[in-house]
Amino acid sequence: MAVTQSTPRVAYTLSGSAESRTVVFVNGIGGAQAAFSLQVRAFMSDHQVLTYDHRGMGGSEIVD
């Protein structure tokens, strides 16, 4: 899992081939990217998949 360089740091994961079309999975507030593990596995064979944690959730920094 990577984090952005901006503040607050937002955790994200890119899976699959960078040459493929990108699919972004976005949770509702309070969700974490781990909720999409099955979808990521299904799509990453022929897409690049981006998931992330909203600010203050999962691996992302808390916003004051």
Chimera marker file (.cmm) of the C-alpha trace (Angstrom):
<marker_set name="trace">
<marker id="1" x="0.000" y="0.000" z="0.000" r="1" g="1" b="0" radius="0.5"/>
<marker id="2" x="1.349" y="3.405" z="-0.952" r="1" g="1" b="0" radius="0.5"/>
<marker id="3" x="0.477" y="6.826" z="0.449" r="1" g="1" b="0" radius="0.5"/>
<marker id="4" x="0.219" y="10.172" z="-1.300" r="1" g="1" b="0" radius="0.5"/>
<marker id="5" x="2.869" y="12.831" z="-0.682" r="1" g="1" b="0" radius="0.5"/>
<marker id="6" x="0.200" y="15.450" z="-0.002" r="1" g="1" b="0" radius="0.5"/>
<marker id="7" x="-1.153" y="16.138" z="3.476" r="1" g="1" b="0" radius="0.5"/>
<marker id="8" x="-3.158" y="14.436" z="4.825" r="1" g="1" b="0" radius="0.5"/>
<marker id="9" x="-1.561" y="11.275" z="3.455" r="1" g="1" b="0" radius="0.5"/>
<marker id="10" x="-4.097" y="9.065" z="1.667" r="1" g="1" b="0" radius="0.5"/>
<marker id="11" x="-3.398" y="5.333" z="1.407" r="1" g="1" b="0" radius="0.5"/>
<marker id="12" x="-3.968" y="3.740" z="-1.986" r="1" g="1" b="0" radius="0.5"/>
<marker id="13" x="-3.190" y="0.582" z="-3.932" r="1" g="1" b="0" radius="0.5"/>
<marker id="14" x="-2.672" y="0.150" z="-7.672" r="1" g="1" b="0" radius="0.5"/>
<marker id="15" x="-3.009" y="-3.423" z="-8.941" r="1" g="1" b="0" radius="0.5"/>
<marker id="16" x="-2.818" y="-4.950" z="-12.400" r="1" g="1" b="0" radius="0.5"/>
<marker id="17" x="-1.141" y="-3.743" z="-15.572" r="1" g="1" b="0" radius="0.5"/>
<marker id="18" x="-0.350" y="-0.049" z="-16.040" r="1" g="1" b="0" radius="0.5"/>
<marker id="19" x="-0.985" y="-0.497" z="-19.787" r="1" g="1" b="0" radius="0.5"/>
<marker id="20" x="-4.620" y="-1.510" z="-19.196" r="1" g="1" b="0" radius="0.5"/>
<marker id="21" x="-7.656" y="0.688" z="-18.618" r="1" g="1" b="0" radius="0.5"/>
<marker id="22" x="-8.013" y="1.835" z="-15.019" r="1" g="1" b="0" radius="0.5"/>
<marker id="23" x="-10.964" y="0.964" z="-12.802" r="1" g="1" b="0" radius="0.5"/>
<marker id="24" x="-11.401" y="2.930" z="-9.553" r="1" g="1" b="0" radius="0.5"/>
<marker id="25" x="-13.330" y="1.450" z="-6.636" r="1" g="1" b="0" radius="0.5"/>
<marker id="26" x="-14.640" y="4.077" z="-4.202" r="1" g="1" b="0" radius="0.5"/>
<marker id="27" x="-16.167" y="3.280" z="-0.815" r="1" g="1" b="0" radius="0.5"/>
<marker id="28" x="-18.851" y="5.239" z="0.907" r="1" g="1" b="0" radius="0.5"/>
<marker id="29" x="-17.686" y="7.228" z="3.912" r="1" g="1" b="0" radius="0.5"/>
<marker id="30" x="-16.394" y="4.952" z="6.647" r="1" g="1" b="0" radius="0.5"/>
<marker id="31" x="-15.260" y="2.244" z="4.234" r="1" g="1" b="0" radius="0.5"/>
<marker id="32" x="-11.746" y="1.010" z="3.582" r="1" g="1" b="0" radius="0.5"/>
<marker id="33" x="-10.140" y="-0.309" z="0.405" r="1" g="1" b="0" radius="0.5"/>
<marker id="34" x="-9.901" y="-3.813" z="1.902" r="1" g="1" b="0" radius="0.5"/>
<marker id="35" x="-13.646" y="-4.179" z="1.236" r="1" g="1" b="0" radius="0.5"/>
<marker id="36" x="-12.875" y="-4.497" z="-2.489" r="1" g="1" b="0" radius="0.5"/>
<marker id="37" x="-10.417" y="-7.409" z="-2.317" r="1" g="1" b="0" radius="0.5"/>
<marker id="38" x="-12.652" y="-9.783" z="-4.306" r="1" g="1" b="0" radius="0.5"/>
<marker id="39" x="-13.384" y="-7.183" z="-6.988" r="1" g="1" b="0" radius="0.5"/>
<marker id="40" x="-9.696" y="-6.299" z="-7.309" r="1" g="1" b="0" radius="0.5"/>
<marker id="41" x="-8.789" y="-9.959" z="-7.878" r="1" g="1" b="0" radius="0.5"/>
<marker id="42" x="-11.502" y="-10.280" z="-10.519" r="1" g="1" b="0" radius="0.5"/>
<marker id="43" x="-10.551" y="-7.128" z="-12.467" r="1" g="1" b="0" radius="0.5"/>
<marker id="44" x="-6.755" y="-6.966" z="-12.174" r="1" g="1" b="0" radius="0.5"/>
<marker id="45" x="-6.094" y="-9.597" z="-14.852" r="1" g="1" b="0" radius="0.5"/>
<marker id="46" x="-7.211" y="-7.195" z="-17.594" r="1" g="1" b="0" radius="0.5"/>
<marker id="47" x="-7.396" y="-3.774" z="-15.880" r="1" g="1" b="0" radius="0.5"/>
<marker id="48" x="-5.339" y="-1.559" z="-13.653" r="1" g="1" b="0" radius="0.5"/>
<marker id="49" x="-7.294" y="-1.223" z="-10.402" r="1" g="1" b="0" radius="0.5"/>
<marker id="50" x="-7.089" y="1.712" z="-7.984" r="1" g="1" b="0" radius="0.5"/>
<marker id="51" x="-8.501" y="1.500" z="-4.467" r="1" g="1" b="0" radius="0.5"/>
<marker id="52" x="-7.958" y="3.966" z="-1.629" r="1" g="1" b="0" radius="0.5"/>
<marker id="53" x="-8.901" y="4.734" z="1.961" r="1" g="1" b="0" radius="0.5"/>
<marker id="54" x="-10.802" y="7.950" z="2.612" r="1" g="1" b="0" radius="0.5"/>
<marker id="55" x="-9.081" y="10.446" z="4.907" r="1" g="1" b="0" radius="0.5"/>
<marker id="56" x="-9.119" y="9.178" z="8.477" r="1" g="1" b="0" radius="0.5"/>
<marker id="57" x="-9.962" y="5.593" z="7.447" r="1" g="1" b="0" radius="0.5"/>
<marker id="58" x="-7.781" y="2.507" z="7.041" r="1" g="1" b="0" radius="0.5"/>
<marker id="59" x="-4.189" y="3.531" z="6.270" r="1" g="1" b="0" radius="0.5"/>
<marker id="60" x="-4.978" y="7.202" z="5.557" r="1" g="1" b="0" radius="0.5"/>
<marker id="61" x="-4.215" y="10.001" z="7.990" r="1" g="1" b="0" radius="0.5"/>
<marker id="62" x="-6.850" y="11.475" z="10.235" r="1" g="1" b="0" radius="0.5"/>
<marker id="63" x="-7.967" y="15.007" z="9.399" r="1" g="1" b="0" radius="0.5"/>
<marker id="64" x="-8.142" y="17.468" z="12.296" r="1" g="1" b="0" radius="0.5"/>
<link id1="1" id2="2" r="1" g="1" b="0" radius="0.2"/>
<link id1="2" id2="3" r="1" g="1" b="0" radius="0.2"/>
<link id1="3" id2="4" r="1" g="1" b="0" radius="0.2"/>
<link id1="4" id2="5" r="1" g="1" b="0" radius="0.2"/>
<link id1="5" id2="6" r="1" g="1" b="0" radius="0.2"/>
<link id1="6" id2="7" r="1" g="1" b="0" radius="0.2"/>
<link id1="7" id2="8" r="1" g="1" b="0" radius="0.2"/>
<link id1="8" id2="9" r="1" g="1" b="0" radius="0.2"/>
<link id1="9" id2="10" r="1" g="1" b="0" radius="0.2"/>
<link id1="10" id2="11" r="1" g="1" b="0" radius="0.2"/>
<link id1="11" id2="12" r="1" g="1" b="0" radius="0.2"/>
<link id1="12" id2="13" r="1" g="1" b="0" radius="0.2"/>
<link id1="13" id2="14" r="1" g="1" b="0" radius="0.2"/>
<link id1="14" id2="15" r="1" g="1" b="0" radius="0.2"/>
<link id1="15" id2="16" r="1" g="1" b="0" radius="0.2"/>
<link id1="16" id2="17" r="1" g="1" b="0" radius="0.2"/>
<link id1="17" id2="18" r="1" g="1" b="0" radius="0.2"/>
<link id1="18" id2="19" r="1" g="1" b="0" radius="0.2"/>
<link id1="19" id2="20" r="1" g="1" b="0" radius="0.2"/>
<link id1="20" id2="21" r="1" g="1" b="0" radius="0.2"/>
<link id1="21" id2="22" r="1" g="1" b="0" radius="0.2"/>
<link id1="22" id2="23" r="1" g="1" b="0" radius="0.2"/>
<link id1="23" id2="24" r="1" g="1" b="0" radius="0.2"/>
<link id1="24" id2="25" r="1" g="1" b="0" radius="0.2"/>
<link id1="25" id2="26" r="1" g="1" b="0" radius="0.2"/>
<link id1="26" id2="27" r="1" g="1" b="0" radius="0.2"/>
<link id1="27" id2="28" r="1" g="1" b="0" radius="0.2"/>
<link id1="28" id2="29" r="1" g="1" b="0" radius="0.2"/>
<link id1="29" id2="30" r="1" g="1" b="0" radius="0.2"/>
<link id1="30" id2="31" r="1" g="1" b="0" radius="0.2"/>
<link id1="31" id2="32" r="1" g="1" b="0" radius="0.2"/>
<link id1="32" id2="33" r="1" g="1" b="0" radius="0.2"/>
<link id1="33" id2="34" r="1" g="1" b="0" radius="0.2"/>
<link id1="34" id2="35" r="1" g="1" b="0" radius="0.2"/>
<link id1="35" id2="36" r="1" g="1" b="0" radius="0.2"/>
<link id1="36" id2="37" r="1" g="1" b="0" radius="0.2"/>
<link id1="37" id2="38" r="1" g="1" b="0" radius="0.2"/>
<link id1="38" id2="39" r="1" g="1" b="0" radius="0.2"/>
<link id1="39" id2="40" r="1" g="1" b="0" radius="0.2"/>
<link id1="40" id2="41" r="1" g="1" b="0" radius="0.2"/>
<link id1="41" id2="42" r="1" g="1" b="0" radius="0.2"/>
<link id1="42" id2="43" r="1" g="1" b="0" radius="0.2"/>
<link id1="43" id2="44" r="1" g="1" b="0" radius="0.2"/>
<link id1="44" id2="45" r="1" g="1" b="0" radius="0.2"/>
<link id1="45" id2="46" r="1" g="1" b="0" radius="0.2"/>
<link id1="46" id2="47" r="1" g="1" b="0" radius="0.2"/>
<link id1="47" id2="48" r="1" g="1" b="0" radius="0.2"/>
<link id1="48" id2="49" r="1" g="1" b="0" radius="0.2"/>
<link id1="49" id2="50" r="1" g="1" b="0" radius="0.2"/>
<link id1="50" id2="51" r="1" g="1" b="0" radius="0.2"/>
<link id1="51" id2="52" r="1" g="1" b="0" radius="0.2"/>
<link id1="52" id2="53" r="1" g="1" b="0" radius="0.2"/>
<link id1="53" id2="54" r="1" g="1" b="0" radius="0.2"/>
<link id1="54" id2="55" r="1" g="1" b="0" radius="0.2"/>
<link id1="55" id2="56" r="1" g="1" b="0" radius="0.2"/>
<link id1="56" id2="57" r="1" g="1" b="0" radius="0.2"/>
<link id1="57" id2="58" r="1" g="1" b="0" radius="0.2"/>
<link id1="58" id2="59" r="1" g="1" b="0" radius="0.2"/>
<link id1="59" id2="60" r="1" g="1" b="0" radius="0.2"/>
<link id1="60" id2="61" r="1" g="1" b="0" radius="0.2"/>
<link id1="61" id2="62" r="1" g="1" b="0" radius="0.2"/>
<link id1="62" id2="63" r="1" g="1" b="0" radius="0.2"/>
<link id1="63" id2="64" r="1" g="1" b="0" radius="0.2"/>
</marker_set>
